[in-house]
Amino acid sequence: MEMSGNNNSQGADEYEEVPEVPEVELQDERGSELRTLRQTLRLTQAELAHEHNYVLRLTHQCRELCRRADAQEERADNQRKRRLEGNEVFWQKLRRARAEAADGKRMIENLKEVALGGTHPARQRHPSSRGVNPLLSHHDGSRGNILQHTG
């Protein structure tokens, strides 16, 4: 077997000669690997920066949504309080109106009694006159159609 290039006397028959790789090719391969690694590193850094910006935007959106939710809850609480206060004002006005209506009714009854010759409003009515409508009874106490009875 004939060897090309290097004459190695030991085991020359057993192994084929491995060609030596020139130093320039190794440097080119290493340089190419370094360029690839650097390019990959730059792309990864750019992707991480993009992801970081995305996370920052999401964080900002979450904070904004929380702020809006708090503001809406506060508005809802204020509306509930206003409704409760409005209801309380309504009930106070209703109580006042009912009391005024009852007072007005009492005044009308008293005026009717005075106008028909009954007792003075300050005096109590006699127990025997209770249940008798003064508009339907005669001066003598008999009941009947007032328009027919004249005298």
C-alpha positions as CSV (number, residue, x, y, z in Angstrom):
1,M,0.0,0.0,0.0
2,E,1.4,3.2,-1.0
3,M,1.1,6.2,1.3
4,S,0.8,9.7,0.1
5,G,2.5,12.5,1.8
6,N,3.7,11.2,5.2
7,N,5.9,8.2,5.7
8,N,4.9,6.8,9.0
9,S,6.8,3.6,9.6
10,Q,4.6,2.2,12.3
11,G,1.2,0.9,11.3
12,A,1.3,2.5,8.0
13,D,-0.3,-0.5,6.5
14,E,-3.2,-0.5,9.0
15,Y,-4.5,3.0,8.7
16,E,-5.2,5.3,5.8
17,E,-3.6,8.6,6.1
18,V,-5.9,11.4,7.3
19,P,-5.3,14.5,5.4
20,E,-4.3,17.4,7.6
21,V,-6.8,20.2,7.7
22,P,-5.2,23.5,7.0
23,E,-5.2,26.0,9.8
24,V,-7.1,28.5,7.6
25,E,-10.1,26.2,7.1
26,L,-10.4,25.7,10.9
27,Q,-10.4,29.5,11.5
28,D,-13.0,29.9,8.7
29,E,-15.2,27.3,10.4
30,R,-14.7,28.8,13.8
31,G,-15.4,32.3,12.4
32,S,-18.5,31.0,10.6
33,E,-19.7,29.3,13.9
34,L,-19.0,32.5,15.8
35,R,-20.9,34.6,13.2
36,T,-23.9,32.1,13.4
37,L,-23.8,32.2,17.3
38,R,-23.6,36.0,17.3
39,Q,-26.4,36.3,14.9
40,T,-28.5,33.8,16.9
41,L,-27.6,35.8,20.1
42,R,-28.7,39.1,18.5
43,L,-32.0,37.5,17.3
44,T,-32.6,36.1,20.7
45,Q,-31.9,39.4,22.4
46,A,-34.2,41.2,20.0
47,E,-36.9,38.6,20.7
48,L,-36.4,38.9,24.4
49,A,-36.6,42.7,24.1
50,H,-39.8,42.3,22.1
51,E,-41.2,39.9,24.7
52,H,-40.2,42.3,27.5
53,N,-42.0,45.2,25.8
54,Y,-45.1,42.9,25.4
55,V,-45.0,42.1,29.1
56,L,-44.7,45.8,29.9
57,R,-47.7,46.6,27.7
58,L,-49.7,43.8,29.4
59,T,-48.7,45.0,32.8
60,H,-49.8,48.6,31.9
61,Q,-53.1,47.3,30.5
62,C,-53.7,45.3,33.7
63,R,-53.0,48.3,35.9
64,E,-55.3,50.4,33.7
65,L,-58.1,47.8,33.9
66,C,-57.7,47.6,37.7
67,R,-57.9,51.4,37.9
68,R,-61.0,51.5,35.8
69,A,-62.6,48.7,37.8
70,D,-61.9,50.6,41.1
71,A,-63.4,53.7,39.6
72,Q,-66.5,51.8,38.5
73,E,-66.9,50.2,41.9
74,E,-66.6,53.6,43.5
75,R,-69.2,55.1,41.1
76,A,-71.5,52.1,41.8
77,D,-71.1,52.6,45.6
78,N,-71.9,56.4,45.2
79,Q,-75.0,55.6,43.1
80,R,-76.1,53.0,45.8
81,K,-75.6,55.7,48.5
82,R,-77.5,58.3,46.4
83,R,-80.4,55.8,45.9
84,L,-80.6,55.0,49.6
85,E,-80.5,58.7,50.4
86,G,-83.1,59.4,47.7
87,N,-85.3,56.6,49.1
88,E,-84.9,58.1,52.6
89,V,-85.9,61.5,51.3
90,F,-88.8,60.0,49.5
91,W,-90.1,58.2,52.6
92,Q,-89.7,61.4,54.7
93,K,-91.7,63.4,52.1
94,L,-94.3,60.6,52.0
95,R,-94.6,60.6,55.8
96,R,-94.9,64.4,55.7
97,A,-97.5,64.3,52.9
98,R,-99.6,61.7,54.8
99,A,-99.4,63.7,58.0
100,E,-100.5,66.9,56.1
101,A,-103.3,65.0,54.4
102,A,-104.5,63.6,57.8
103,D,-104.3,67.2,59.3
104,G,-106.2,68.5,56.3
105,K,-108.9,65.9,56.6
106,R,-109.3,66.7,60.3
107,M,-109.5,70.4,59.5
108,I,-112.2,69.7,56.9
109,E,-114.2,67.6,59.3
110,N,-114.0,70.3,61.9
111,L,-115.0,73.0,59.5
112,K,-118.0,70.9,58.4
113,E,-119.0,70.4,61.9
114,V,-118.8,74.1,62.7
115,A,-120.5,75.1,59.5
116,L,-123.5,72.8,60.2
117,G,-124.0,74.2,63.7
118,G,-122.2,71.5,65.5
119,T,-119.8,71.9,68.4
120,H,-116.8,74.1,68.3
121,P,-113.7,72.2,66.8
122,A,-111.9,72.6,70.1
123,R,-114.6,70.8,72.0
124,Q,-115.1,67.1,71.8
125,R,-118.2,65.8,70.1
126,H,-120.8,64.3,72.3
127,P,-120.7,60.5,72.4
128,S,-124.3,60.2,71.3
129,S,-123.6,62.1,68.1
130,R,-120.9,59.7,66.9
131,G,-121.8,57.8,63.8
132,V,-124.3,60.3,62.7
133,N,-123.3,62.2,59.5
134,P,-124.1,65.8,60.1
135,L,-124.8,66.4,56.4
136,L,-127.7,63.8,56.5
137,S,-129.3,64.7,59.8
138,H,-131.8,67.4,60.7
139,H,-131.4,70.0,63.4
140,D,-133.8,68.1,65.5
141,G,-131.7,64.9,65.2
142,S,-134.0,63.0,62.9
143,R,-132.5,61.5,59.9
144,G,-133.8,61.7,56.4
145,N,-133.7,63.8,53.2
146,I,-132.8,67.3,54.4
147,L,-134.2,68.9,51.2
148,Q,-137.7,67.5,51.8
149,H,-137.9,68.4,55.4
150,T,-138.2,72.2,55.8
151,G,-139.4,73.4,59.0
